[in-house]
């Protein structure tokens, strides 16, 4: 994704790679979610659910546990990045 460009209507435009899976609807829903709940809170909720899951399943983790852990890692990293980026826009 490239740097946003301002246009005359007060919106930002981003140039996405041609083969992206990100659609305008995905961006709209993501914007809604991040407007409703700060990334830090979403990250905290994910980690809490994950830790509760580990505690309840500590005797027998599922066979796809590595995939679940990887998914959580990427989600947490996304919310860390989102929080940093949102803090940048608030500071300017």
Secondary structure, 3 states (H helix, E strand, C coil): CCCCEECCCCCEECCCCCCCCCCHHHHHHHHHHHHHCCHHHHHHHHHHHHHHHHHHCCCCCCCCHHHHHHHHHHHHHHHHHHHHHHHHHHHC
